[in-house]
Amino acid sequence: MTSNARAASKAGPDRARLHLSGVRGWIFNNTTQTMEETMAINEQHRQLEIARSLAEQARTLAHSTMTVPSPPDSYDLLGELVGTLDSLQNVCQQLAAWHTKAVDGQHYQGEDANGDGATGTVTAAEKLEQAVTAINTASAAISAAHTANGVVRWFDTPPLAASVRPPGSNVVSRRAEVS
């Protein structure tokens, strides 16, 4: 079963997970929604709220991954992390571009005593571009881990003693799903 099929079965019969070229959303099988309608809504007025929620979810995930109770889920977890990093990379690119275009007197009123009066937005844009590069490196590494994880034959349930368990039972392999 592919990760999309698994997500669809978990989501219920009326919807399936959409994951095409980095576009994520829900498609409702019993309606005539277009792909555009399933994409994320532009929530410009909630950017700070969304960033805070993302930070909280990341902290929760960090605390929850000390162990992985269902080993096969590690494959999907890595895939979701790649998608998340790709989105964060996009956020940093957009913020870098925005800082590059910020105009003194229109978007801000000079700099405080700690600035030099002219380069705060330029420096922020440069540092955000450095973050884009670092996130790209991290995403590539996690993507490689995701690929490597895909060949592991994870136990679906805790294994019985080796003398009791038939060979190959309780094992889930992602290799067939990846190809």
SELUMBA-584381 format. One record per atom (N, C-alpha, C): residue in three letters; x, z, y. Coordinates in steps of 0.02 Angstrom, whole numbers, plus 50000, padded with zeros to 5 digits. Example, Ala and Ser with C-alpha at 12.3 -4.5 7.8 and 13.67 -1.06 7.14 Angstrom:
<sites>
Ala506605039049716;Ala506155039049775;Ala506605039049835;Ser506425035449888;Ser506845035749947;Ser506455039450002;
</sites>
This chain:
<sites>
Met500435000049941;Met500005000050000;Met500455000050062;Thr500324995750109;Thr500724995450170;Thr500545001250215;Ser500985002550265;Ser500835008050311;Ser500205006550351;Asn500075000150367;Asn499454998450402;Asn498844999750358;Ala498884997950294;Ala498334999050248;Ala498225006550238;Arg498785010350233;Arg498725017550225;Arg498395020650286;Ala498595018450346;Ala498295021050407;Ala497545019350410;Ala497385013250389;Ala496685011150390;Ala496275015450342;Ser496555016950283;Ser496175021050235;Ser496095028150261;Lys496585030650297;Lys496525037350327;Lys496035037250385;Ala496005031750422;Ala495585031250481;Ala494855030450463;Gly494705027950404;Gly494015026950384;Gly493855019550378;Pro493275018050350;Pro493115011050336;Pro492955006850397;Asp492795009950453;Asp492575006050510;Asp493125004150559;Arg493745006250546;Arg494275004350590;Arg494935003750553;Ala495364999650580;Ala496024998550549;Ala496554998950604;Arg497135001150586;Arg497685001750634;Arg497974994950648;Leu498094993350712;Leu498394987050733;Leu499114988350752;His499574984750723;His500274985350742;His500594978450737;Leu500574974750792;Leu500864968050794;Leu501334967650852;Ser501954966150839;Ser502454965250892;Ser502444970950942;Gly502404977050918;Gly502434982750963;Gly501774984550995;Val501234980750985;Val500584982351013;Val500224986850964;Arg500044992750986;Arg499704997450942;Arg499014998950970;Gly498544999750927;Gly497865001450948;Gly497405001450888;Trp496775002550899;Trp496285002450845;Trp495844996350852;Ile495724993050795;Ile495244987450794;Ile494644990150755;Phe494064989150782;Phe493464991350748;Phe493184985450710;Asn493154986050644;Asn492974980350600;Asn492264977950610;Asn491824982250633;Asn491124980450639;Asn490924978350710;Thr491414976850752;Thr491264974650820;Thr491654968350834;Thr491554965650894;Thr491904959550913;Thr492404960850968;Gln492744966650966;Gln493244968151016;Gln493824963251012;Thr494094961551071;Thr494684957251073;Thr495304961751072;Met495884958651060;Met496504962451059;Met496624965851126;Glu496454962451181;Glu496554965451247;Glu496154971851254;Glu495564972151224;Glu495154978151229;Glu495434983851187;Thr495874982451139;Thr496154987751098;Thr496814990251125;Met497094986951174;Met497724989151203;Met497614995351246;Ala498154998751260;Ala498115004851301;Ala497825003151370;Ile497415007651393;Ile497115006951459;Ile497635008951512;Asn497655005251567;Asn498105006951621;Asn497865013451653;Glu498255018651645;Glu498065025351668;Glu498555027651723;Gln498655023451774;Gln499125025051827;Gln498985031851859;His498365033551866;His498185039851898;His498335045951855;Arg498525044951792;Arg498665050451746;Arg499385050651721;Gln499845047151755;Gln500525046651729;Gln500855053351716;Leu500815057951763;Leu501145064451755;Leu500815068351699;Glu500155068151695;Glu499795071551640;Glu499995068651572;Ile500055062151568;Ile500245058851505;Ile500965060751487;Ala501415060751536;Ala502115062651523;Ala502165069851498;Arg501775074351528;Arg501775081351506;Arg501505081951435;Ser500975078251420;Ser500695078351353;Ser501195075651302;Leu501535070251320;Leu502045067351276;Leu502605072451263;Ala502815075851315;Ala503345080951306;Ala503115086451260;Glu502495088651267;Glu502225093951224;Glu502175091451152;Gln501935085351142;Gln501895082551074;Gln502585081851043;Ala503085079951083;Ala503765079251057;Ala504035086151036;Arg503895091351076;Arg504105098151057;Arg503765100350992;Thr503125098850986;Thr502755100550924;Thr503055096950865;Leu503195090550873;Leu503495086650818;Leu504185089450800;Ala504575091250850;Ala505235094050837;Ala505195100350795;His504705104550809;His504615110750770;His504355109250700;Ser503965103950693;Ser503645102650628;Ser504075098750579;Thr504625096050601;Thr505015091750556;Thr505615095350524;Met505605102050525;Met506135105650490;Met506095104250415;Thr505485102950391;Thr505385100650323;Thr504875095050326;Val504835091150273;Val504345085650269;Val503955086950205;Pro503345089750211;Pro502965091550152;Pro502775085750107;Ser502685079850135;Ser502525073850096;Ser503095068950107;Pro503595068950063;Pro504185064650074;Pro504035057350090;Pro503535054050058;Pro503415047050076;Pro503225046150150;Asp502955051350182;Asp502775050850252;Asp503385050050298;Ser503975051650272;Ser504575051050313;Ser504685043850336;Tyr504495039050294;Tyr504565031950311;Tyr504125030250372;Asp503495032150369;Asp503035030750425;Asp503245034650488;Leu503485040750478;Leu503705044850535;Leu504275041250572;Leu504755038750535;Leu505305035050567;Leu505045028850603;Gly504585025250573;Gly504295019350606;Gly503935021150671;Glu503575026650670;Glu503225028750731;Glu503725030850785;Leu504275033950765;Leu504795035850813;Leu505105029750846;Val505225024450808;Val505485018250836;Val504995015550888;Gly504365015350871;Gly503855012850918;Gly503825017150981;Thr503885023650972;Thr503875028251030;Thr504475027151075;Leu505065026451045;Leu505655025251085;Leu505615018551121;Asp505345013551088;Asp505265007051121;Asp504805007551182;Ser504285011651176;Ser503845012651234;Ser504195016551289;Leu504585021651270;Leu504965025451320;Leu505485021051355;Gln505785016551318;Gln506255011851347;Gln505905007551401;Asn505305005351385;Asn504905001451432;Asn504745005551494;Val504565011851485;Val504425016251542;Val505035016751587;Cys505625017851557;Cys506235018451597;Cys506395011951634;Gln506295006251601;Gln506414999851634;Gln505954999051694;Gln505325000751685;Gln504845000051740;Gln504995004951797;Leu505185011051780;Leu505365015851833;Leu506005013751869;Ala506475010851833;Ala507085008251865;Ala506905002751915;Ala506484998151893;Ala506274992651937;Ala505904995451998;Trp505475000451987;Trp505105003352042;Trp505575006652092;His506075010452067;His506555013652112;His506955008452151;Thr507105002852120;Thr507474997452154;Thr507074994652212;Lys506414994352204;Lys505974991452255;Lys505714996552306;Ala505835003052294;Ala505585008152340;Ala505875007152410;Val505445007652460;Val505635006152529;Val505595012452571;Asp506155014052606;Asp506165019752651;Asp505655018652706;Gly505255023652718;Gly504725023252768;Gly504065021052740;Gln504075017952681;Gln503455015852648;Gln503325020252587;His503825021252545;His503745025252484;His504045032252492;Tyr504505033052538;Tyr504825039552548;Tyr505085039852620;Gln505235045852641;Gln505485046852709;Gln506195049652706;Gly506665045152700;Gly507375047152698;Gly507535051552639;Glu508085055252644;Glu508305059752592;Glu508415066652622;Asp508405071752580;Asp508535078452605;Asp509285079452616;Ala509495085352633;Ala510195086852650;Ala510665085652591;Asn510415085552530;Asn510845084452472;Asn511005077152459;Gly510625072552491;Gly510745065452481;Gly511215062752534;Asp511425056552525;Asp511865053552575;Asp511475049152624;Gly510815049152617;Gly510395045552663;Gly510225038552642;Ala510535035952589;Ala510395028952572;Ala510385027252498;Thr510645031552454;Thr510735029352385;Thr510335033052332;Gly509905037552351;Gly509525041352300;Gly509125036852254;Thr508765032052282;Thr508375027452241;Thr508815022752201;Val509375020652230;Val509835016152196;Val510155019852137;Thr510365026052148;Thr510665029952094;Thr510155031352039;Ala509545033052058;Ala509025034252008;Ala508915028051966;Ala508885022151997;Ala508795015851960;Ala509375014651913;Glu509985015851935;Glu510575014851892;Glu510555019551832;Lys510385025951844;Lys510355030751789;Lys509795029051740;Leu509235026551766;Leu508695024451721;Leu508905018451679;Glu509295013951707;Glu509545008251668;Glu510025010651613;Gln510425015951629;Gln510855018951578;Gln510425021951522;Ala509875025051542;Ala509415027951493;Ala509115022451448;Val508955016751478;Val508695011051439;Val509185009151384;Thr509825008751403;Thr510345006951354;Thr510405012251300;Ala510395018651319;Ala510445024051270;Ala509845024251223;Ile509245023151251;Ile508645023051209;Ile508655017151161;Asn508895011451185;Asn508955005551142;Asn509425007051083;Thr509975010451097;Thr510455012351044;Thr510125017150995;Ala509765022151020;Ala509415026950977;Ala508885023450935;Ser508505018950967;Ser507975015350931;Ser508275011150874;Ala508835007850887;Ala509155003750836;Ala509395008150778;Ala509655014050793;Ala509895018550741;Ala509315021050698;Ile508765022950731;Ile508185025450694;Ile507865019650654;Ser507875013750682;Ser507615007850646;Ser508035006650582;Ala508685007450587;Ala509115006750529;Ala508975012250478;Ala508845018350501;Ala508665023850456;Ala507995022250423;His507525019450460;His506875017550434;His506955012450378;Thr507385007550389;Thr507515002450338;Thr507825005550276;Ala508315009850287;Ala508655013150230;Ala508165017650192;Asn507735021050228;Asn507235025450197;Asn506755021550154;Gly506635015250172;Gly506155011050136;Gly506345009550064;Val506965010450045;Val507165008949976;Val507165015249932;Val507045020949962;Val507045027249924;Val506385027949886;Arg506425029949824;Arg505825031149783;Arg505635038449789;Trp505265039949841;Trp505065046849857;Trp504565049549806;Phe504625055949790;Phe504105059249750;Phe503485059949793;Asp502915057849766;Asp502285058349801;Asp502035065649800;Thr502145068949745;Thr501955075949737;Thr502565079749711;Pro502565086249717;Pro503145090049692;Pro503255088449617;Pro503865087049599;Pro504005085049530;Pro503925090849481;Leu503735089049420;Leu503725093749365;Leu504435094449339;Ala504535099049295;Ala505195099649263;Ala505365092949231;Ala505985090949233;Ala506205084449208;Ala506005083249135;Ser505985088549095;Ser505815087649025;Ser505075086149015;Val504645087749064;Val503925086849058;Val503695080449091;Arg504045078149142;Arg503825072449183;Arg504015065849150;Pro503515061249142;Pro503685054649116;Pro504125050949166;Pro504575046749144;Pro505025043049190;Pro504615038949240;Gly504805039549304;Gly504485035549357;Gly503815038249381;Ser503565043749352;Ser502925046349376;Ser503025050149441;Asn502495050649480;Asn502495054149544;Asn503015051449593;Val503155044949588;Val503655041949631;Val503325036549673;Val503495036549737;Val503245031449783;Val503845027749811;Ser503835021149807;Ser504365017049835;Ser504075012749890;Arg504415012449946;Arg504185008450004;Arg504465001450003;Arg504934999849959;Arg505274993349960;Arg504764987649956;Ala504274988149912;Ala503784982749904;Ala503374981849968;Glu503274987350004;Glu502864986950065;Glu503254983950123;Val503904984550123;Val504314982250178;Val504384974650177;Ser504424971750118;Ser504534964550114;Ser503944960450134;
</sites>
